[in-house]
């Protein structure tokens, strides 16, 4: 009976460790939000939305220049954000 109890305890401990390792790997594998000049893409986009509509394409506007500088590096993060939003789990 003691052997069964030890085996069960080890299985639980190993299962929890595997779950922890999987959670850490998943969290570190998700793309990080790109930044430019110390601000995240979401901050730049929020600022851009608050700007005048005519300024959205003017490359002299700092927000437009920042989004353009981030460029295609934003795509993996944006896809992740859209997926989270579609699932109802986030932004």
N, C-alpha and C positions, 0 to 999 in steps of 0.2 A: 504493500500500500504506500509506503514511503517513496518507493521508486516512481510510482505513477504521479505522486504529488510533485516531486522534483522535476519530472519530465514536463508536466503541465506548466509549472512555473517557468522553466527554461523556454518553452514554446511561447509563452506570453511575453517574456522579456525579449526574445528574438523578434517576435512579431512587432512589438512596439519599436524596437530599434530599426527594423526595416521600414516601418511607417515613417519614422523620423527622418531617416536618410532620404526616402522618396520625397518627403515634404521639402527638405532642404534643397535637393536637386531641382525640384520643380520651381521653387521660388527663385533660385539663382539662374535658372535657364530662361525665365521670362525676360523679354527685352526691357532694358532700362529706358526711362524717358529721356530723349535727347535734350541737350541744353546748348545754349549759346550765350556768351557774355554773362554767365552766372545765373541765367534764368531758364526755367524749363520751357519746353515747347508749349505746354498748356497755358503757362503764364503769358507767353508771347501771343498765343492765339486769343486769349481772353482780352488782352490789350488791343489786339487788332480788331476784334469785334466791337469794341467801344469807340474805335476811331471812326472818322467820317467815311461813308461808303466810298467816296471818290479816292480816298487814300489807300484802299485795299490793294491797288496795283502799282502804286507809286513806290519805286525802289529807294527813294530818298527817305521814306518813312522808316524809322528804326525797326518797327514790328515786322514790316514786310521784308526788310533786309535780313532780319534774324531768321525768319521762317525760310527764306531762300537760302541762307547760309547753312541751315540745318539740312535742307534738301531731302534727298532720298533716305537719309538715315532715319527719318521720322516714320517711314512706312511700316517697319515691323512693330514699332510701338503703337502706331495708329490702328493697325489691324488687331492687335491685342486688345486695345481699348474698345474698339467697335464690337469685338466678340464678347467682351465682358458686358458691355451695354446691352447687347442683344439677348444675353442670357439673364439679364436682370441682376447681375452681381456687382455692378460698378458703373463707372463713368460713362 
